[in-house]
Amino acid sequence: VQLVESGGGLVQPGGSLRLSCAASGFTFSSYVMSWYRQAPGKEREMVATITSTGGSANYADSVKGRFTISRDNAKNTVYLQMNYLNPEDTAVYYCNAMRLYNIYWGQGTQVTVSS
């Protein structure tokens, strides 16, 4: 099983980034996919979640209206489009796959929002 995140980096406040998470080794289309983040000195928090079919998504209050989660089951990939980024969004972003008792994590990608 692999979850490989990409797309992180340094961006100025107000900018945008698109994270990708490529999955392999499991039946991607059967799993709920989520993005989490962990800032220095803080606990890991859920950012966005999308159902296995992509028909429904939920977001943390702090990112509603700015972030959009989506998935392409044909490509085994989940995305996180992040707009209007601010310094409080600085964190390591992790991809998560969950189905019943199976939970998988990626290694994370750093997002830094700074001028």
C-alpha beads as a LAMMPS data file, in Angstrom:
LAMMPS data file: protein, C-alpha beads

115 atoms
114 bonds

1 atom types
1 bond types

-500.0 500.0 xlo xhi
-500.0 500.0 ylo yhi
-500.0 500.0 zlo zhi

Masses

1 110.0

Atoms # bond

1 1 1 0.000 0.000 0.000
2 1 1 1.290 3.427 -0.926
3 1 1 -0.045 6.943 -0.637
4 1 1 2.293 9.469 -2.202
5 1 1 1.562 13.158 -1.730
6 1 1 2.925 15.874 -3.977
7 1 1 2.360 19.532 -4.760
8 1 1 3.452 21.147 -1.527
9 1 1 5.839 24.075 -1.352
10 1 1 6.278 27.698 -0.426
11 1 1 3.530 30.119 -1.401
12 1 1 2.752 33.731 -0.539
13 1 1 -0.346 34.661 1.460
14 1 1 -3.353 34.777 -0.807
15 1 1 -1.843 32.249 -3.180
16 1 1 -2.949 28.790 -4.237
17 1 1 -1.596 25.266 -4.295
18 1 1 -2.960 21.957 -5.493
19 1 1 -1.958 18.846 -3.603
20 1 1 -2.192 15.393 -5.126
21 1 1 -2.135 11.976 -3.515
22 1 1 -1.492 8.966 -5.704
23 1 1 -2.679 5.682 -4.242
24 1 1 -1.689 2.129 -4.993
25 1 1 -1.928 -1.302 -3.474
26 1 1 -5.580 -1.215 -2.462
27 1 1 -9.007 -0.720 -4.009
28 1 1 -8.959 3.059 -4.070
29 1 1 -12.563 3.467 -5.219
30 1 1 -13.824 1.688 -2.089
31 1 1 -12.112 4.012 0.367
32 1 1 -13.060 7.288 1.957
33 1 1 -10.190 9.663 1.327
34 1 1 -9.160 12.561 3.501
35 1 1 -6.549 15.241 3.864
36 1 1 -5.167 15.994 7.310
37 1 1 -2.583 18.517 8.391
38 1 1 -0.262 18.994 11.312
39 1 1 1.331 22.294 12.187
40 1 1 4.397 22.530 14.452
41 1 1 3.406 21.992 18.068
42 1 1 -0.184 21.137 17.193
43 1 1 -2.193 17.969 16.831
44 1 1 -3.023 16.515 13.459
45 1 1 -6.403 17.749 12.256
46 1 1 -8.790 16.737 9.524
47 1 1 -8.957 19.236 6.689
48 1 1 -11.296 17.610 4.178
49 1 1 -12.947 14.260 3.522
50 1 1 -14.569 12.834 0.408
51 1 1 -16.709 9.731 0.053
52 1 1 -15.630 6.761 -2.029
53 1 1 -17.731 7.842 -5.017
54 1 1 -16.844 11.515 -4.672
55 1 1 -20.482 12.389 -4.171
56 1 1 -20.054 14.138 -0.851
57 1 1 -17.326 16.070 0.934
58 1 1 -16.836 17.651 4.331
59 1 1 -14.444 20.350 5.425
60 1 1 -12.986 21.787 8.577
61 1 1 -14.538 25.147 9.384
62 1 1 -11.161 26.821 8.990
63 1 1 -10.917 25.903 5.295
64 1 1 -14.536 26.007 4.126
65 1 1 -14.911 28.139 1.035
66 1 1 -11.161 28.102 0.364
67 1 1 -10.239 24.434 -0.085
68 1 1 -11.808 21.844 -2.366
69 1 1 -11.235 18.110 -2.187
70 1 1 -11.823 15.957 -5.252
71 1 1 -10.902 12.508 -6.514
72 1 1 -10.388 10.655 -9.747
73 1 1 -11.082 6.976 -9.188
74 1 1 -9.819 6.137 -12.670
75 1 1 -6.429 7.583 -11.726
76 1 1 -6.432 6.438 -8.062
77 1 1 -5.743 10.009 -7.042
78 1 1 -7.221 12.470 -4.588
79 1 1 -6.627 16.201 -4.791
80 1 1 -6.805 19.192 -2.515
81 1 1 -7.150 22.561 -4.192
82 1 1 -6.161 25.260 -1.721
83 1 1 -6.978 28.887 -2.454
84 1 1 -6.549 32.094 -0.465
85 1 1 -3.857 30.513 1.637
86 1 1 -2.783 32.230 4.821
87 1 1 0.116 31.630 7.247
88 1 1 -2.172 29.595 9.527
89 1 1 -2.388 27.002 6.759
90 1 1 1.319 26.226 7.135
91 1 1 1.625 22.547 8.016
92 1 1 2.552 19.126 6.790
93 1 1 -0.399 17.805 4.808
94 1 1 -1.149 14.096 4.903
95 1 1 -3.291 11.918 2.690
96 1 1 -5.462 9.336 4.468
97 1 1 -7.438 6.358 3.202
98 1 1 -10.026 4.637 5.343
99 1 1 -12.431 1.727 4.944
100 1 1 -13.817 -0.228 7.879
101 1 1 -10.772 -1.187 9.979
102 1 1 -8.191 -0.332 7.307
103 1 1 -6.459 3.023 7.619
104 1 1 -3.509 4.141 5.523
105 1 1 -1.374 7.285 5.685
106 1 1 0.987 8.983 3.311
107 1 1 4.326 10.477 4.330
108 1 1 3.107 14.047 4.037
109 1 1 4.006 17.117 2.027
110 1 1 5.068 20.446 3.496
111 1 1 3.014 23.544 2.769
112 1 1 4.503 26.847 3.888
113 1 1 2.612 30.107 3.506
114 1 1 4.902 33.065 3.985
115 1 1 5.841 36.347 2.402

Bonds

1 1 1 2
2 1 2 3
3 1 3 4
4 1 4 5
5 1 5 6
6 1 6 7
7 1 7 8
8 1 8 9
9 1 9 10
10 1 10 11
11 1 11 12
12 1 12 13
13 1 13 14
14 1 14 15
15 1 15 16
16 1 16 17
17 1 17 18
18 1 18 19
19 1 19 20
20 1 20 21
21 1 21 22
22 1 22 23
23 1 23 24
24 1 24 25
25 1 25 26
26 1 26 27
27 1 27 28
28 1 28 29
29 1 29 30
30 1 30 31
31 1 31 32
32 1 32 33
33 1 33 34
34 1 34 35
35 1 35 36
36 1 36 37
37 1 37 38
38 1 38 39
39 1 39 40
40 1 40 41
41 1 41 42
42 1 42 43
43 1 43 44
44 1 44 45
45 1 45 46
46 1 46 47
47 1 47 48
48 1 48 49
49 1 49 50
50 1 50 51
51 1 51 52
52 1 52 53
53 1 53 54
54 1 54 55
55 1 55 56
56 1 56 57
57 1 57 58
58 1 58 59
59 1 59 60
60 1 60 61
61 1 61 62
62 1 62 63
63 1 63 64
64 1 64 65
65 1 65 66
66 1 66 67
67 1 67 68
68 1 68 69
69 1 69 70
70 1 70 71
71 1 71 72
72 1 72 73
73 1 73 74
74 1 74 75
75 1 75 76
76 1 76 77
77 1 77 78
78 1 78 79
79 1 79 80
80 1 80 81
81 1 81 82
82 1 82 83
83 1 83 84
84 1 84 85
85 1 85 86
86 1 86 87
87 1 87 88
88 1 88 89
89 1 89 90
90 1 90 91
91 1 91 92
92 1 92 93
93 1 93 94
94 1 94 95
95 1 95 96
96 1 96 97
97 1 97 98
98 1 98 99
99 1 99 100
100 1 100 101
101 1 101 102
102 1 102 103
103 1 103 104
104 1 104 105
105 1 105 106
106 1 106 107
107 1 107 108
108 1 108 109
109 1 109 110
110 1 110 111
111 1 111 112
112 1 112 113
113 1 113 114
114 1 114 115
